[in-house]
Amino acid sequence: MSTENKSMEISRVAVRVPPFWRQNPRLWFIQLESQFVTAGISSDETKFHTLVGSMESNILSHVSHVLENPPEKDKYETLKKTLLNEFMESEEKRLRQLLENVCIGDKKPSGLLREMRELACGKVSEQLLKTLWIQRLPQTTRAILSVSNDGR
């Protein structure tokens, strides 16, 4: 094969679209778009059809109006925004869950803090987040933390 032919050769990387994550569609899109970068996909049309071809029918039914009448431009972004609007919890609901419902359960303290940060979406100060986190920890853990913080 000549040098000219080698330079015209195009390598394709298959896009491995993960199953749609209803609990955190924003994070799912970050993962999907990372796959697009790895595969060298930048075309709106290709992104749109890759997304449509990989989605489960029960998810697609929520955005059928976009699929049946896609816009001429920005098909992928329109579908992405529609999916995010459909499956992202409202900011108010997420903050309410943060303040009222999140508990440690069988999670590690670091897992609880990660979940709380995700629910806060940057809308809550780190100091308030730390206070809420400490309140959700088991009493024995709080006692250990209070002793270790007194020494500082």
Secondary structure, 3 states (H helix, E strand, C coil): CCHHHHHHCCCCCCCCCCCCCCCCHHHHHHHHHHHHHHHCCCCHHHHHHHHHHHCCHHHHHHHHHHHHCCCCCCHHHHHHHHHHHHHCCCHHHHHHHHHHHCCCCCCCHHHHHHHHHHHHCCCCCHHHHHHHHHHHCCHHHHHHHHHHHHCC
